[in-house]
Amino acid sequence: MRSKRVASLLVAAGAGIGDVSQAQGAAVDIIFASDFFSGSALQWVRRNPRAGGATIALAPALVSAVKLSNGGAAMTLYLQVPPARNHESDYPHFSALKTFGPSNPSPPVIGDCVIAQGTIALFRGATELSPATITATAGADCGGSPLTPYSTTISDIGINASFQPGPSAEGLESVLVTLNPVQVLHADFESFTIGDGSLFTVFVGSYFYQYFAAQGSHLQIIGVLDQSDLTTPSPTTFYQLLPRAASDIVVLP
Protein backbone atom coordinates (compact mmCIF):
# COMPACT_ATOMS: atom_id res chain seq x y z
CA MET A 1 0.00 0.00 0.00
CA ARG A 2 1.38 3.39 -0.95
CA SER A 3 1.52 5.64 2.09
CA LYS A 4 3.02 8.82 3.48
CA ARG A 5 3.35 10.04 7.05
CA VAL A 6 1.23 13.15 7.61
CA ALA A 7 -1.36 14.49 10.03
CA SER A 8 -4.21 12.13 10.82
CA LEU A 9 -6.58 11.43 7.94
CA LEU A 10 -10.20 10.40 8.22
CA VAL A 11 -11.42 7.97 5.56
CA ALA A 12 -15.05 8.80 4.93
CA ALA A 13 -16.47 6.24 2.55
CA GLY A 14 -20.08 7.27 3.01
CA ALA A 15 -19.88 9.83 0.20
CA GLY A 16 -17.83 7.79 -2.21
CA ILE A 17 -15.05 5.28 -2.60
CA GLY A 18 -12.01 6.33 -0.64
CA ASP A 19 -12.96 9.95 -0.03
CA VAL A 20 -10.55 11.52 2.48
CA SER A 21 -10.68 14.67 4.53
CA GLN A 22 -8.27 16.37 6.92
CA ALA A 23 -8.68 15.71 10.65
CA GLN A 24 -6.68 16.68 13.70
CA GLY A 25 -4.61 14.08 15.53
CA ALA A 26 -1.41 12.11 15.62
CA ALA A 27 0.49 11.22 12.47
CA VAL A 28 -0.80 8.15 10.64
CA ASP A 29 -0.65 6.72 7.12
CA ILE A 30 -2.58 8.24 4.25
CA ILE A 31 -5.03 5.80 2.69
CA PHE A 32 -5.17 6.54 -1.03
CA ALA A 33 -8.40 6.43 -3.02
CA SER A 34 -6.77 3.95 -5.40
CA ASP A 35 -6.31 1.54 -2.49
CA PHE A 36 -10.09 1.03 -2.37
CA PHE A 37 -11.85 -1.50 -4.56
CA SER A 38 -15.26 -1.38 -2.86
CA GLY A 39 -17.63 1.32 -1.72
CA SER A 40 -17.41 0.28 1.94
CA ALA A 41 -14.61 1.42 4.19
CA LEU A 42 -15.44 -1.40 6.61
CA GLN A 43 -14.87 -4.04 3.94
CA TRP A 44 -11.64 -2.32 2.93
CA VAL A 45 -10.38 -2.30 6.52
CA ARG A 46 -11.08 -6.02 6.90
CA ARG A 47 -9.02 -6.78 3.81
CA ASN A 48 -6.22 -4.37 4.75
CA PRO A 49 -5.35 -4.79 8.44
CA ARG A 50 -1.84 -3.55 7.63
CA ALA A 51 -3.41 -0.08 7.75
CA GLY A 52 -3.24 -0.40 11.54
CA GLY A 53 -2.77 2.96 13.25
CA ALA A 54 -4.86 4.91 10.75
CA THR A 55 -7.95 6.74 11.93
CA ILE A 56 -11.07 5.90 9.96
CA ALA A 57 -14.78 6.69 9.91
CA LEU A 58 -16.99 3.92 8.63
CA ALA A 59 -20.16 4.29 6.62
CA PRO A 60 -23.35 3.40 8.55
CA ALA A 61 -23.32 -0.23 9.74
CA LEU A 62 -25.67 -2.53 11.61
CA VAL A 63 -25.00 -3.69 15.17
CA SER A 64 -25.00 -7.50 15.29
CA ALA A 65 -23.87 -7.88 18.92
CA VAL A 66 -23.20 -5.60 21.89
CA LYS A 67 -21.81 -5.97 25.40
CA LEU A 68 -21.27 -3.40 28.14
CA SER A 69 -18.43 -3.87 30.62
CA ASN A 70 -16.58 -1.98 33.37
CA GLY A 71 -19.81 -1.09 35.09
CA GLY A 72 -21.35 0.07 31.83
CA ALA A 73 -18.52 2.49 31.03
CA ALA A 74 -17.03 0.43 28.18
CA MET A 75 -18.69 -1.11 25.15
CA THR A 76 -17.88 -3.89 22.67
CA LEU A 77 -19.79 -3.89 19.40
CA TYR A 78 -19.77 -6.16 16.37
CA LEU A 79 -20.67 -4.20 13.25
CA GLN A 80 -21.61 -5.52 9.82
CA VAL A 81 -22.14 -3.88 6.44
CA PRO A 82 -25.92 -3.73 5.82
CA PRO A 83 -27.10 -5.96 2.96
CA ALA A 84 -28.57 -2.94 1.19
CA ARG A 85 -25.23 -1.10 1.37
CA ASN A 86 -23.01 -3.96 0.21
CA HIS A 87 -20.85 -3.50 -2.91
CA GLU A 88 -18.98 -6.80 -3.07
CA SER A 89 -19.84 -10.09 -4.75
CA ASP A 90 -18.62 -12.35 -1.91
CA TYR A 91 -20.75 -10.73 0.81
CA PRO A 92 -20.83 -11.28 3.77
CA HIS A 93 -17.14 -12.26 3.66
CA PHE A 94 -14.90 -9.47 5.00
CA SER A 95 -17.97 -7.40 5.89
CA ALA A 96 -17.78 -7.19 9.70
CA LEU A 97 -15.49 -6.10 12.51
CA LYS A 98 -15.58 -5.42 16.22
CA THR A 99 -15.07 -2.14 18.05
CA PHE A 100 -13.99 -1.29 21.59
CA GLY A 101 -14.49 2.04 23.27
CA PRO A 102 -16.39 4.09 25.83
CA SER A 103 -20.09 3.47 26.19
CA ASN A 104 -22.76 5.96 25.14
CA PRO A 105 -25.42 7.48 27.43
CA SER A 106 -27.92 5.45 25.35
CA PRO A 107 -25.95 2.40 24.14
CA PRO A 108 -27.02 0.87 20.83
CA VAL A 109 -28.82 -2.46 20.68
CA ILE A 110 -28.77 -5.27 18.14
CA GLY A 111 -30.19 -4.06 14.84
CA ASP A 112 -29.36 -0.38 15.35
CA CYS A 113 -27.69 1.60 12.59
CA VAL A 114 -24.54 3.39 13.77
CA ILE A 115 -21.43 5.17 12.51
CA ALA A 116 -18.12 4.11 14.04
CA GLN A 117 -14.93 6.15 14.08
CA GLY A 118 -11.68 4.88 15.52
CA THR A 119 -8.17 3.56 15.07
CA ILE A 120 -7.55 0.39 13.05
CA ALA A 121 -5.83 -2.25 15.16
CA LEU A 122 -5.12 -5.98 15.31
CA PHE A 123 -5.67 -7.82 18.58
CA ARG A 124 -5.10 -11.56 18.81
CA GLY A 125 -5.47 -11.81 15.04
CA ALA A 126 -8.77 -9.92 14.82
CA THR A 127 -9.28 -6.61 13.00
CA GLU A 128 -10.92 -3.99 15.18
CA LEU A 129 -11.40 -0.30 15.78
CA SER A 130 -9.95 0.56 19.17
CA PRO A 131 -10.61 2.96 20.70
CA ALA A 132 -13.82 3.73 18.83
CA THR A 133 -16.60 6.25 19.20
CA ILE A 134 -20.10 5.24 18.14
CA THR A 135 -22.78 7.63 16.86
CA ALA A 136 -26.38 6.58 16.28
CA THR A 137 -27.87 7.37 12.90
CA ALA A 138 -31.22 6.84 11.20
CA GLY A 139 -32.20 3.28 10.33
CA ALA A 140 -32.78 4.38 6.75
CA ASP A 141 -29.03 5.09 6.49
CA CYS A 142 -28.50 1.32 6.65
CA GLY A 143 -30.98 0.67 3.85
CA GLY A 144 -33.82 -0.80 5.86
CA SER A 145 -32.83 -4.47 5.46
CA PRO A 146 -32.01 -6.43 8.63
CA LEU A 147 -29.05 -8.78 8.94
CA THR A 148 -29.72 -12.42 8.18
CA PRO A 149 -27.28 -14.92 9.73
CA TYR A 150 -25.09 -16.42 7.03
CA SER A 151 -25.45 -20.20 6.77
CA THR A 152 -22.09 -21.95 6.82
CA THR A 153 -20.51 -25.21 8.01
CA ILE A 154 -18.07 -26.23 10.71
CA SER A 155 -15.58 -27.46 8.11
CA ASP A 156 -15.68 -23.97 6.56
CA ILE A 157 -15.05 -21.91 9.71
CA GLY A 158 -13.79 -24.35 12.35
CA ILE A 159 -10.36 -25.43 13.53
CA ASN A 160 -8.76 -28.84 12.96
CA ALA A 161 -6.52 -30.79 15.34
CA SER A 162 -3.47 -28.90 14.03
CA PHE A 163 -5.18 -25.55 14.75
CA GLN A 164 -5.56 -24.85 11.04
CA PRO A 165 -8.70 -22.83 10.30
CA GLY A 166 -11.29 -23.68 7.68
CA PRO A 167 -11.12 -21.85 4.34
CA SER A 168 -13.70 -19.17 5.22
CA ALA A 169 -12.78 -18.53 8.85
CA GLU A 170 -10.78 -15.37 8.15
CA GLY A 171 -13.33 -13.98 5.70
CA LEU A 172 -16.23 -14.57 8.09
CA GLU A 173 -14.44 -13.14 11.12
CA SER A 174 -16.94 -11.05 13.15
CA VAL A 175 -19.80 -11.97 10.77
CA LEU A 176 -23.16 -13.18 12.11
CA VAL A 177 -23.41 -16.83 11.05
CA THR A 178 -25.60 -19.87 11.64
CA LEU A 179 -24.70 -23.56 11.85
CA ASN A 180 -27.32 -26.29 11.43
CA PRO A 181 -27.25 -29.08 12.43
CA VAL A 182 -24.32 -29.57 14.78
CA GLN A 183 -23.60 -31.91 17.69
CA VAL A 184 -22.19 -31.06 21.09
CA LEU A 185 -18.93 -33.03 21.35
CA HIS A 186 -17.73 -31.74 24.70
CA ALA A 187 -19.37 -29.51 27.29
CA ASP A 188 -18.11 -27.87 30.44
CA PHE A 189 -19.46 -25.22 32.80
CA GLU A 190 -18.91 -22.12 30.64
CA SER A 191 -18.47 -23.32 27.06
CA PHE A 192 -18.77 -26.27 24.69
CA THR A 193 -17.37 -27.66 21.46
CA ILE A 194 -19.46 -28.63 18.45
CA GLY A 195 -18.82 -30.78 15.40
CA ASP A 196 -20.57 -32.07 12.30
CA GLY A 197 -18.66 -35.25 11.50
CA SER A 198 -15.84 -33.45 9.68
CA LEU A 199 -12.25 -33.08 10.90
CA PHE A 200 -13.07 -29.58 12.18
CA THR A 201 -14.69 -28.36 15.39
CA VAL A 202 -15.94 -25.01 16.67
CA PHE A 203 -15.56 -23.74 20.23
CA VAL A 204 -18.69 -21.94 21.49
CA GLY A 205 -17.89 -19.23 24.01
CA SER A 206 -19.95 -17.50 26.70
CA TYR A 207 -18.89 -13.89 26.15
CA PHE A 208 -22.45 -12.71 25.48
CA TYR A 209 -24.58 -15.62 26.68
CA GLN A 210 -23.84 -18.73 28.71
CA TYR A 211 -25.60 -21.89 27.54
CA PHE A 212 -25.35 -25.14 29.46
CA ALA A 213 -25.12 -27.66 26.64
CA ALA A 214 -25.90 -31.35 27.00
CA GLN A 215 -23.12 -33.48 25.57
CA GLY A 216 -24.32 -35.36 22.49
CA SER A 217 -27.27 -33.04 21.85
CA HIS A 218 -27.95 -31.63 18.39
CA LEU A 219 -28.35 -27.89 17.88
CA GLN A 220 -29.01 -25.10 15.46
CA ILE A 221 -26.90 -22.17 16.60
CA ILE A 222 -26.42 -18.52 15.62
CA GLY A 223 -23.56 -16.27 16.71
CA VAL A 224 -20.80 -13.92 15.67
CA LEU A 225 -17.57 -15.65 14.63
CA ASP A 226 -14.81 -14.21 16.78
CA GLN A 227 -11.07 -14.55 16.20
CA SER A 228 -9.08 -14.61 19.44
CA ASP A 229 -5.74 -16.27 18.79
CA LEU A 230 -4.24 -18.20 21.68
CA THR A 231 -0.99 -16.86 23.14
CA THR A 232 0.06 -19.93 25.10
CA PRO A 233 1.84 -22.25 24.70
CA SER A 234 2.60 -20.45 21.42
CA PRO A 235 0.68 -18.10 19.07
CA THR A 236 -2.08 -20.26 17.62
CA THR A 237 -4.95 -19.31 15.33
CA PHE A 238 -8.24 -19.69 17.18
CA TYR A 239 -11.85 -18.90 16.31
CA GLN A 240 -14.92 -19.17 18.50
CA LEU A 241 -18.64 -18.78 17.95
CA LEU A 242 -20.40 -16.34 20.29
CA PRO A 243 -24.18 -16.73 20.60
CA ARG A 244 -25.83 -13.57 21.89
CA ALA A 245 -28.97 -14.78 23.67
CA ALA A 246 -31.11 -17.84 24.37
CA SER A 247 -32.94 -17.32 21.07
CA ASP A 248 -29.69 -18.00 19.18
CA ILE A 249 -29.71 -21.69 20.21
CA VAL A 250 -32.36 -24.22 19.23
CA VAL A 251 -32.24 -27.82 20.46
CA LEU A 252 -33.06 -30.23 17.63
CA PRO A 253 -34.88 -33.55 18.02
Secondary structure, DSSP 8 states (H G I E B T S, - for coil): ----EES-EEEETTSSTT-EEE--SS-EE---GGG--SS-HHHHHHH-GGGTT-EEE---EEEEEEEEEGGGTEEEEEEE--GGG---TTTTTT-EEEEEEE--SS---TT-EEEEEEEEEEETTEEEEEEEEEEE--GGGGTT-----EE--HHHH-B-TT--B-TTTTTTTT-EEEEEEEEEEEE-SS-EEEE-SSS-EEEE--SS------TT-EEEEEEEEEE--B-SSS-B--EEEE--SGGGEEE--
